[in-house]
Each structure stands twice: as structure tokens, then as C-alpha cells.
Amino acid sequence: MLSSLLIGLREGLEAALVVSILVAFLVKTDRRPALRWVWPGVGLAVVLSIAVGAVLTFTTAQLSFEQQELLGGSLSIVAVAFVTVMIFWMRKASRSIAAELRGKMDEALAVGPLAVFLLSFLAVGREGLETAVFFYATVQSAQGGTTQPLIGFAIGIAVAVIIAYLIYRGAVRFDLAKFFKITGVLLVFVAAGVLGYGLHDLQEAAFLPGLHNLAFDASNAIPETSWYGALLKGIFNYSQQTTVLQAVAWVAYVVIVLPLFLRRTSPKPALAGATKE
């Protein structure tokens, strides 16, 4: 549930900020009538994202066990790729995302209503599809139904919308650069866990070897049924029986991705006022 909440908060805040930047631009430039094309685009993106998540989550029951594991493992790896690209993209794009979105909206307004609709749809839809794929991967790793991951995502997205609205209204000052850095670090560990779980799924599907070649068995020391085991599983997708492939992949991902993400970059302007400029 905690990893789902983190993904929902991170992706939800990115999408909500995109919407608030577009809305603020139209309001400040006295082009409010164009808002009637923004909201349908945002709404369609949200509906499509929910539909994709629902299809992925609830239709795999018709597949055989091996097919379910193969699909689940493959989508887990796709989800890891999405999240990895997302955290690096946001670190880079945060410097100019507001200006870029305003420029694109200006161009869309010159083209016509359909362009405004498509810009809104694509801007939010990208975040939504990433969230849908990661939601499916999280549900698969939870191994206990969809309730907790769904609750986590819902809470995270709700909090993200509230934060974005308060920033838009100028009610709060929020250090978004620091927020995206902290959540980016946490997501590296979450993604490493999802990668390990996805590889384990592929091993169970007999697509990859080494299912019974364990790196460790912590069933007695840190059982998944204990509160601390459940906490580790909820945040990092901890598995009490971890194969060598899982362990190597987890360590390799963190050792490579985390330093790259944390490496020093040139100073960038604060994002807290991005929607108010």
C-alpha cells in the first residue's frame, strides 16, 4: 500500500501540476473560453488510464498460471522502465516544464480547439498510462487482492490534487524540487523491488532459469507475515525467499540508478511558483 501511495502521489502531482499550469496560463492570458476544451481532454485521459488499469488487472484471470506470470513479469519490467525514465525526465524537465507547456498551449490555441483538447489529453494521459502499468505491477506483487494497492493509489492521487490546487491558489509554498528529489530516491528502491518481483514472475513462468537457486531464505528471520516483513514488502517488495537473479538485479539497479539520479546537476530555479508566474 505504501509503494502504491508513493506512486499515486508522485504521478498524481505531476499530472495535477501540468493541468494547473495550463489552466493558469489560460486564465492569466484572458483566454478562459479555451478551458472548455482542456477539461474534456483531461477527463478522457483519466478515464483511459483507469480503463487500462482495470483491463490489465481484472482480465488476466482468464489466462493460465504461466501466462499470468509471463504477462505480470513483463509488465513489471515495463513499469520499472517507465518509472526510471520518469524520475530522470522530471529532474531535467522541471527547469523548463512550465515555459514549455505555456509555449505548447499558445501554439495549440493558434491551431484551434482540437489542438487544445489533444494537448490536454496527451499531457495528462502520459502520466496516467504510466500509473496504470505500475498499478498493475503493484497489484501483482501484493499477492493479496487489489484493495490495498487501490486504496494507496487513491490516497496518493487525492493528496496530490489537493497540493496542486493549494499551490495554484497560492495558499501554500511547496518546494517541488526537493519533493521530486526525495520521492525519486524512494522510487529507485520501489522500482528495484518491482524489478526483482517481475524477474521472479518470469522465473515462475519458466521463461528465465534459476527459480530454485536462492540467494537467501529469510522465512524465519523476517517472515512476510510479520509487521516488519509486511512493511518491507509494502515499500520495497521484499521477498522472504529471494532468488540469486532477483538479488543481483535489485543490487545492480540501485547501485547504477541511484548514483546517476543523485549526481550533481547545474542549479535550477525553484518550482514552487511555477503555476503562478
ZAVEXKE-824310 format. One record per residue (C-alpha): residue number from 1; x, z, y; residue in one letter. Coordinates in pm, 1 decimal. Example, Ala and Ser with C-alpha at 12.3 -4.5 7.8 and 13.67 -1.06 7.14 Angstrom:
REM ZAVEXKE-824310
r pos = 1, x = 1230.0, z = 780.0, y = -450.0, code = A $
r pos = 2, x = 1367.0, z = 714.0, y = -106.0, code = S $
***
This chain:
REM ZAVEXKE-824310
r pos = 1, x = 0.0, z = 0.0, y = 0.0, code = M $
r pos = 2, x = 282.8, z = 83.8, y = 243.1, code = L $
r pos = 3, x = 454.1, z = -251.5, y = 198.5, code = S $
r pos = 4, x = 117.6, z = -424.5, y = 247.4, code = S $
r pos = 5, x = 58.8, z = -226.4, y = 566.4, code = L $
r pos = 6, x = 401.9, z = -326.2, y = 696.1, code = L $
r pos = 7, x = 341.2, z = -695.8, y = 626.0, code = I $
r pos = 8, x = -5.8, z = -679.9, y = 779.0, code = G $
r pos = 9, x = 128.8, z = -504.3, y = 1089.1, code = L $
r pos = 10, x = 422.2, z = -741.1, y = 1134.0, code = R $
r pos = 11, x = 237.7, z = -1067.8, y = 1067.6, code = E $
r pos = 12, x = -74.9, z = -946.5, y = 1245.4, code = G $
r pos = 13, x = 116.6, z = -852.7, y = 1557.8, code = L $
r pos = 14, x = 295.0, z = -1187.4, y = 1566.6, code = E $
r pos = 15, x = -35.8, z = -1374.9, y = 1536.9, code = A $
r pos = 16, x = -211.7, z = -1148.8, y = 1787.3, code = A $
r pos = 17, x = 69.7, z = -1188.9, y = 2039.8, code = L $
r pos = 18, x = 50.6, z = -1567.1, y = 2003.5, code = V $
r pos = 19, x = -321.2, z = -1555.4, y = 2080.9, code = V $
r pos = 20, x = -274.8, z = -1317.5, y = 2374.7, code = S $
r pos = 21, x = -2.0, z = -1539.7, y = 2524.6, code = I $
r pos = 22, x = -227.8, z = -1846.0, y = 2503.7, code = L $
r pos = 23, x = -527.1, z = -1658.1, y = 2646.6, code = V $
r pos = 24, x = -322.6, z = -1501.6, y = 2927.9, code = A $
r pos = 25, x = -184.1, z = -1842.9, y = 3021.9, code = F $
r pos = 26, x = -530.8, z = -1998.1, y = 3045.4, code = L $
r pos = 27, x = -669.8, z = -1705.6, y = 3242.0, code = V $
r pos = 28, x = -377.9, z = -1691.6, y = 3487.9, code = K $
r pos = 29, x = -386.8, z = -2067.8, y = 3548.8, code = T $
r pos = 30, x = -762.8, z = -2055.7, y = 3608.6, code = D $
r pos = 31, x = -846.4, z = -2271.4, y = 3307.4, code = R $
r pos = 32, x = -1084.8, z = -2033.0, y = 3135.5, code = R $
r pos = 33, x = -1318.1, z = -2311.3, y = 3008.3, code = P $
r pos = 34, x = -1046.2, z = -2410.0, y = 2760.0, code = A $
r pos = 35, x = -1089.8, z = -2071.8, y = 2587.3, code = L $
r pos = 36, x = -1394.8, z = -2210.7, y = 2409.4, code = R $
r pos = 37, x = -1155.0, z = -2434.4, y = 2211.8, code = W $
r pos = 38, x = -898.5, z = -2161.6, y = 2147.9, code = V $
r pos = 39, x = -1128.2, z = -1918.3, y = 1967.9, code = W $
r pos = 40, x = -1265.3, z = -2169.5, y = 1712.7, code = P $
r pos = 41, x = -905.7, z = -2266.7, y = 1627.6, code = G $
r pos = 42, x = -806.7, z = -1902.9, y = 1581.7, code = V $
r pos = 43, x = -1122.6, z = -1831.9, y = 1381.1, code = G $
r pos = 44, x = -1068.9, z = -2128.2, y = 1147.9, code = L $
r pos = 45, x = -706.0, z = -2022.1, y = 1090.0, code = A $
r pos = 46, x = -818.4, z = -1670.3, y = 996.4, code = V $
r pos = 47, x = -1090.2, z = -1799.6, y = 762.0, code = V $
r pos = 48, x = -849.8, z = -2042.6, y = 594.9, code = L $
r pos = 49, x = -590.2, z = -1768.0, y = 544.7, code = S $
r pos = 50, x = -846.3, z = -1533.9, y = 388.3, code = I $
r pos = 51, x = -971.5, z = -1815.5, y = 165.1, code = A $
r pos = 52, x = -620.4, z = -1898.5, y = 43.5, code = V $
r pos = 53, x = -551.5, z = -1532.7, y = -31.5, code = G $
r pos = 54, x = -881.4, z = -1496.4, y = -216.3, code = A $
r pos = 55, x = -827.4, z = -1811.7, y = -421.8, code = V $
r pos = 56, x = -475.1, z = -1708.7, y = -521.2, code = L $
r pos = 57, x = -579.3, z = -1351.9, y = -602.4, code = T $
r pos = 58, x = -905.9, z = -1398.3, y = -788.3, code = F $
r pos = 59, x = -877.6, z = -1731.9, y = -970.3, code = T $
r pos = 60, x = -565.5, z = -1662.9, y = -1174.0, code = T $
r pos = 61, x = -772.2, z = -1458.5, y = -1419.9, code = A $
r pos = 62, x = -864.0, z = -1787.2, y = -1587.9, code = Q $
r pos = 63, x = -500.9, z = -1853.6, y = -1679.7, code = L $
r pos = 64, x = -315.6, z = -1736.9, y = -1987.6, code = S $
r pos = 65, x = -76.5, z = -1443.1, y = -1958.3, code = F $
r pos = 66, x = 229.8, z = -1669.4, y = -1948.8, code = E $
r pos = 67, x = 66.7, z = -1895.4, y = -1688.5, code = Q $
r pos = 68, x = -27.6, z = -1596.0, y = -1473.7, code = Q $
r pos = 69, x = 326.7, z = -1461.3, y = -1487.9, code = E $
r pos = 70, x = 475.1, z = -1802.4, y = -1409.5, code = L $
r pos = 71, x = 244.3, z = -1852.5, y = -1111.8, code = L $
r pos = 72, x = 288.0, z = -1496.2, y = -990.1, code = G $
r pos = 73, x = 665.3, z = -1510.3, y = -1018.0, code = G $
r pos = 74, x = 686.3, z = -1846.2, y = -843.5, code = S $
r pos = 75, x = 464.1, z = -1735.8, y = -555.0, code = L $
r pos = 76, x = 658.5, z = -1411.6, y = -520.9, code = S $
r pos = 77, x = 975.7, z = -1612.0, y = -466.4, code = I $
r pos = 78, x = 792.0, z = -1838.7, y = -220.0, code = V $
r pos = 79, x = 672.0, z = -1527.0, y = -38.1, code = A $
r pos = 80, x = 1028.2, z = -1396.1, y = -16.7, code = V $
r pos = 81, x = 1138.8, z = -1728.5, y = 130.2, code = A $
r pos = 82, x = 856.9, z = -1713.3, y = 388.1, code = F $
r pos = 83, x = 940.1, z = -1357.6, y = 491.4, code = V $
r pos = 84, x = 1313.0, z = -1429.1, y = 512.0, code = T $
r pos = 85, x = 1258.8, z = -1730.9, y = 735.5, code = V $
r pos = 86, x = 1004.4, z = -1535.9, y = 941.1, code = M $
r pos = 87, x = 1229.9, z = -1240.7, y = 1026.3, code = I $
r pos = 88, x = 1517.7, z = -1467.8, y = 1129.8, code = F $
r pos = 89, x = 1288.3, z = -1706.2, y = 1317.4, code = W $
r pos = 90, x = 1128.9, z = -1421.7, y = 1513.7, code = M $
r pos = 91, x = 1468.2, z = -1279.6, y = 1606.7, code = R $
r pos = 92, x = 1566.8, z = -1616.7, y = 1752.5, code = K $
r pos = 93, x = 1232.0, z = -1733.4, y = 1890.8, code = A $
r pos = 94, x = 1149.3, z = -1401.9, y = 2059.5, code = S $
r pos = 95, x = 1369.5, z = -1507.1, y = 2351.5, code = R $
r pos = 96, x = 1152.3, z = -1802.2, y = 2447.9, code = S $
r pos = 97, x = 830.5, z = -1786.9, y = 2244.7, code = I $
r pos = 98, x = 608.6, z = -1714.9, y = 2546.2, code = A $
r pos = 99, x = 753.6, z = -2000.6, y = 2751.7, code = A $
r pos = 100, x = 732.2, z = -2240.8, y = 2456.2, code = E $
r pos = 101, x = 369.1, z = -2154.4, y = 2385.9, code = L $
r pos = 102, x = 276.7, z = -2197.5, y = 2751.6, code = R $
r pos = 103, x = 450.2, z = -2534.3, y = 2757.1, code = G $
r pos = 104, x = 269.3, z = -2647.7, y = 2443.3, code = K $
r pos = 105, x = -65.3, z = -2530.9, y = 2580.4, code = M $
r pos = 106, x = -1.2, z = -2717.3, y = 2905.1, code = D $
r pos = 107, x = 63.6, z = -3034.6, y = 2705.6, code = E $
r pos = 108, x = -242.9, z = -2974.7, y = 2488.2, code = A $
r pos = 109, x = -464.4, z = -2933.5, y = 2794.4, code = L $
r pos = 110, x = -341.2, z = -3268.1, y = 2922.0, code = A $
r pos = 111, x = -434.3, z = -3433.9, y = 2591.8, code = V $
r pos = 112, x = -779.0, z = -3282.0, y = 2551.4, code = G $
r pos = 113, x = -994.4, z = -3016.6, y = 2377.6, code = P $
r pos = 114, x = -898.8, z = -3123.4, y = 2024.6, code = L $
r pos = 115, x = -529.6, z = -3067.9, y = 2101.8, code = A $
r pos = 116, x = -607.4, z = -2717.1, y = 2233.2, code = V $
r pos = 117, x = -804.9, z = -2644.7, y = 1916.2, code = F $
r pos = 118, x = -522.4, z = -2771.0, y = 1691.7, code = L $
r pos = 119, x = -255.1, z = -2577.3, y = 1880.1, code = L $
r pos = 120, x = -450.3, z = -2253.9, y = 1841.6, code = S $
r pos = 121, x = -521.8, z = -2325.0, y = 1475.2, code = F $
r pos = 122, x = -161.3, z = -2408.1, y = 1385.5, code = L $
r pos = 123, x = -9.5, z = -2123.6, y = 1587.4, code = A $
r pos = 124, x = -217.4, z = -1862.7, y = 1405.0, code = V $
r pos = 125, x = -250.6, z = -2046.5, y = 1073.5, code = G $
r pos = 126, x = 122.3, z = -2036.3, y = 1000.3, code = R $
r pos = 127, x = 126.6, z = -1659.0, y = 1018.4, code = E $
r pos = 128, x = -195.0, z = -1638.9, y = 819.3, code = G $
r pos = 129, x = -74.1, z = -1852.9, y = 530.0, code = L $
r pos = 130, x = 248.2, z = -1652.9, y = 507.5, code = E $
r pos = 131, x = 40.5, z = -1336.0, y = 494.2, code = T $
r pos = 132, x = -189.2, z = -1480.0, y = 226.1, code = A $
r pos = 133, x = 101.4, z = -1569.6, y = -3.5, code = V $
r pos = 134, x = 269.2, z = -1232.8, y = 47.7, code = F $
r pos = 135, x = -62.4, z = -1056.8, y = -8.5, code = F $
r pos = 136, x = -92.6, z = -1225.9, y = -346.2, code = Y $
r pos = 137, x = 264.3, z = -1130.5, y = -436.5, code = A $
r pos = 138, x = 198.2, z = -769.4, y = -335.2, code = T $
r pos = 139, x = -121.7, z = -753.3, y = -540.0, code = V $
r pos = 140, x = 65.5, z = -882.8, y = -842.8, code = Q $
r pos = 141, x = 339.5, z = -623.7, y = -808.3, code = S $
r pos = 142, x = 89.3, z = -340.1, y = -756.1, code = A $
r pos = 143, x = -45.3, z = -385.8, y = -1111.1, code = Q $
r pos = 144, x = -344.3, z = -173.7, y = -1028.0, code = G $
r pos = 145, x = -612.9, z = -393.6, y = -878.6, code = G $
r pos = 146, x = -639.6, z = -526.4, y = -526.2, code = T $
r pos = 147, x = -786.9, z = -223.9, y = -344.1, code = T $
r pos = 148, x = -471.4, z = -55.6, y = -214.1, code = Q $
r pos = 149, x = -291.3, z = -374.1, y = -100.6, code = P $
r pos = 150, x = -611.5, z = -491.8, y = 68.4, code = L $
r pos = 151, x = -653.4, z = -158.7, y = 248.1, code = I $
r pos = 152, x = -289.4, z = -167.3, y = 354.9, code = G $
r pos = 153, x = -315.7, z = -519.5, y = 494.2, code = F $
r pos = 154, x = -643.6, z = -439.4, y = 671.6, code = A $
r pos = 155, x = -499.8, z = -128.1, y = 838.6, code = I $
r pos = 156, x = -181.8, z = -309.4, y = 940.6, code = G $
r pos = 157, x = -368.4, z = -604.9, y = 1091.5, code = I $
r pos = 158, x = -617.1, z = -375.6, y = 1270.0, code = A $
r pos = 159, x = -333.2, z = -173.9, y = 1427.3, code = V $
r pos = 160, x = -156.2, z = -498.4, y = 1523.9, code = A $
r pos = 161, x = -465.4, z = -631.6, y = 1701.9, code = V $
r pos = 162, x = -510.0, z = -304.5, y = 1891.9, code = I $
r pos = 163, x = -143.6, z = -300.7, y = 2000.7, code = I $
r pos = 164, x = -154.7, z = -665.0, y = 2111.9, code = A $
r pos = 165, x = -475.4, z = -604.2, y = 2309.7, code = Y $
r pos = 166, x = -329.0, z = -299.8, y = 2484.1, code = L $
r pos = 167, x = -15.9, z = -497.6, y = 2572.6, code = I $
r pos = 168, x = -230.6, z = -782.2, y = 2706.2, code = Y $
r pos = 169, x = -434.0, z = -541.2, y = 2920.3, code = R $
r pos = 170, x = -116.4, z = -374.8, y = 3045.7, code = G $
r pos = 171, x = -225.9, z = -39.0, y = 2904.3, code = A $
r pos = 172, x = 99.4, z = 17.9, y = 2714.8, code = V $
r pos = 173, x = 463.0, z = -81.7, y = 2740.1, code = R $
r pos = 174, x = 590.3, z = -173.0, y = 2396.0, code = F $
r pos = 175, x = 948.8, z = -256.3, y = 2305.4, code = D $
r pos = 176, x = 870.6, z = -552.6, y = 2081.8, code = L $
r pos = 177, x = 1235.3, z = -648.0, y = 2037.7, code = A $
r pos = 178, x = 1307.8, z = -308.2, y = 1882.9, code = K $
r pos = 179, x = 986.8, z = -321.9, y = 1680.1, code = F $
r pos = 180, x = 1073.6, z = -658.4, y = 1527.1, code = F $
r pos = 181, x = 1427.2, z = -539.7, y = 1453.3, code = K $
r pos = 182, x = 1313.8, z = -221.7, y = 1274.7, code = I $
r pos = 183, x = 1038.3, z = -394.8, y = 1079.2, code = T $
r pos = 184, x = 1279.1, z = -677.6, y = 998.9, code = G $
r pos = 185, x = 1517.9, z = -430.8, y = 834.3, code = V $
r pos = 186, x = 1234.5, z = -273.4, y = 634.8, code = L $
r pos = 187, x = 1108.3, z = -615.8, y = 531.4, code = L $
r pos = 188, x = 1450.4, z = -706.9, y = 391.6, code = V $
r pos = 189, x = 1411.1, z = -423.7, y = 139.3, code = F $
r pos = 190, x = 1046.7, z = -509.7, y = 73.2, code = V $
r pos = 191, x = 1138.4, z = -874.2, y = 14.3, code = A $
r pos = 192, x = 1423.2, z = -772.4, y = -217.3, code = A $
r pos = 193, x = 1173.5, z = -577.0, y = -427.4, code = G $
r pos = 194, x = 929.9, z = -867.1, y = -436.9, code = V $
r pos = 195, x = 1213.7, z = -1099.7, y = -537.7, code = L $
r pos = 196, x = 1307.2, z = -869.8, y = -824.9, code = G $
r pos = 197, x = 945.3, z = -842.1, y = -936.6, code = Y $
r pos = 198, x = 899.9, z = -1219.2, y = -916.2, code = G $
r pos = 199, x = 1204.9, z = -1277.2, y = -1134.9, code = L $
r pos = 200, x = 1069.9, z = -1023.0, y = -1383.4, code = H $
r pos = 201, x = 742.4, z = -1218.2, y = -1394.1, code = D $
r pos = 202, x = 937.4, z = -1535.0, y = -1471.3, code = L $
r pos = 203, x = 1118.9, z = -1348.8, y = -1747.3, code = Q $
r pos = 204, x = 786.7, z = -1234.3, y = -1894.6, code = E $
r pos = 205, x = 667.3, z = -1594.5, y = -1882.0, code = A $
r pos = 206, x = 976.8, z = -1687.2, y = -2087.1, code = A $
r pos = 207, x = 1086.9, z = -1912.6, y = -1802.9, code = F $
r pos = 208, x = 1401.0, z = -1705.5, y = -1743.6, code = L $
r pos = 209, x = 1604.9, z = -1518.7, y = -2007.4, code = P $
r pos = 210, x = 1706.1, z = -1151.2, y = -2017.0, code = G $
r pos = 211, x = 1369.4, z = -973.7, y = -2034.3, code = L $
r pos = 212, x = 1506.2, z = -703.0, y = -2266.1, code = H $
r pos = 213, x = 1851.4, z = -685.4, y = -2109.1, code = N $
r pos = 214, x = 1803.9, z = -374.2, y = -1894.4, code = L $
r pos = 215, x = 2032.7, z = -264.5, y = -1613.2, code = A $
r pos = 216, x = 1877.8, z = 83.1, y = -1631.4, code = F $
r pos = 217, x = 1575.3, z = 268.8, y = -1763.4, code = D $
r pos = 218, x = 1469.6, z = 549.9, y = -1528.9, code = A $
r pos = 219, x = 1137.8, z = 619.4, y = -1702.2, code = S $
r pos = 220, x = 1227.0, z = 985.8, y = -1749.8, code = N $
r pos = 221, x = 1415.7, z = 1049.6, y = -1423.7, code = A $
r pos = 222, x = 1193.6, z = 856.5, y = -1180.7, code = I $
r pos = 223, x = 868.7, z = 760.6, y = -1355.4, code = P $
r pos = 224, x = 641.1, z = 524.7, y = -1164.2, code = E $
r pos = 225, x = 352.6, z = 767.4, y = -1222.6, code = T $
r pos = 226, x = 523.2, z = 1042.3, y = -1016.9, code = S $
r pos = 227, x = 458.8, z = 1069.1, y = -643.5, code = W $
r pos = 228, x = 815.9, z = 975.5, y = -558.5, code = Y $
r pos = 229, x = 814.8, z = 690.8, y = -809.1, code = G $
r pos = 230, x = 487.5, z = 563.5, y = -663.0, code = A $
r pos = 231, x = 636.8, z = 589.3, y = -314.0, code = L $
r pos = 232, x = 942.6, z = 386.8, y = -413.5, code = L $
r pos = 233, x = 721.6, z = 131.0, y = -585.5, code = K $
r pos = 234, x = 488.3, z = 108.0, y = -287.1, code = G $
r pos = 235, x = 769.7, z = 45.8, y = -39.4, code = I $
r pos = 236, x = 1043.5, z = -125.8, y = -239.5, code = F $
r pos = 237, x = 860.2, z = -248.9, y = -553.6, code = N $
r pos = 238, x = 1070.4, z = -10.1, y = -761.1, code = Y $
r pos = 239, x = 1054.4, z = -68.1, y = -1136.3, code = S $
r pos = 240, x = 1148.4, z = 214.8, y = -1373.2, code = Q $
r pos = 241, x = 1271.5, z = -42.8, y = -1623.6, code = Q $
r pos = 242, x = 1482.0, z = -294.9, y = -1433.4, code = T $
r pos = 243, x = 1649.4, z = -591.4, y = -1596.1, code = T $
r pos = 244, x = 2002.6, z = -698.2, y = -1512.4, code = V $
r pos = 245, x = 1869.9, z = -1010.5, y = -1339.9, code = L $
r pos = 246, x = 1635.8, z = -803.8, y = -1122.5, code = Q $
r pos = 247, x = 1909.5, z = -559.2, y = -1024.4, code = A $
r pos = 248, x = 2162.0, z = -831.0, y = -943.0, code = V $
r pos = 249, x = 1907.0, z = -1027.4, y = -739.4, code = A $
r pos = 250, x = 1797.2, z = -715.9, y = -544.9, code = W $
r pos = 251, x = 2152.2, z = -615.0, y = -455.9, code = V $
r pos = 252, x = 2261.8, z = -970.7, y = -375.3, code = A $
r pos = 253, x = 1963.1, z = -1029.6, y = -146.1, code = Y $
r pos = 254, x = 2014.0, z = -708.1, y = 50.6, code = V $
r pos = 255, x = 2393.1, z = -746.9, y = 72.4, code = V $
r pos = 256, x = 2362.9, z = -1103.1, y = 203.0, code = I $
r pos = 257, x = 2047.2, z = -1095.8, y = 417.2, code = V $
r pos = 258, x = 2071.3, z = -753.0, y = 583.4, code = L $
r pos = 259, x = 2414.4, z = -803.0, y = 747.0, code = P $
r pos = 260, x = 2312.8, z = -1150.8, y = 863.3, code = L $
r pos = 261, x = 1998.4, z = -1010.1, y = 1020.2, code = F $
r pos = 262, x = 2181.4, z = -721.5, y = 1188.2, code = L $
r pos = 263, x = 2473.7, z = -923.3, y = 1320.2, code = R $
r pos = 264, x = 2518.6, z = -902.3, y = 1693.6, code = R $
r pos = 265, x = 2346.6, z = -1172.0, y = 1897.0, code = T $
r pos = 266, x = 2353.8, z = -1256.2, y = 2265.2, code = S $
r pos = 267, x = 2134.4, z = -1031.5, y = 2481.1, code = P $
r pos = 268, x = 1772.0, z = -1135.7, y = 2517.5, code = K $
r pos = 269, x = 1505.7, z = -1037.4, y = 2766.5, code = P $
r pos = 270, x = 1255.2, z = -769.2, y = 2673.2, code = A $
r pos = 271, x = 933.6, z = -890.3, y = 2514.6, code = L $
r pos = 272, x = 711.1, z = -608.5, y = 2631.2, code = A $
r pos = 273, x = 579.9, z = -807.1, y = 2926.9, code = G $
r pos = 274, x = 562.2, z = -1143.9, y = 2753.4, code = A $
r pos = 275, x = 186.6, z = -1172.0, y = 2780.0, code = T $
r pos = 276, x = 166.3, z = -1052.2, y = 3134.9, code = K $
r pos = 277, x = 403.2, z = -1296.4, y = 3306.9, code = E $
***
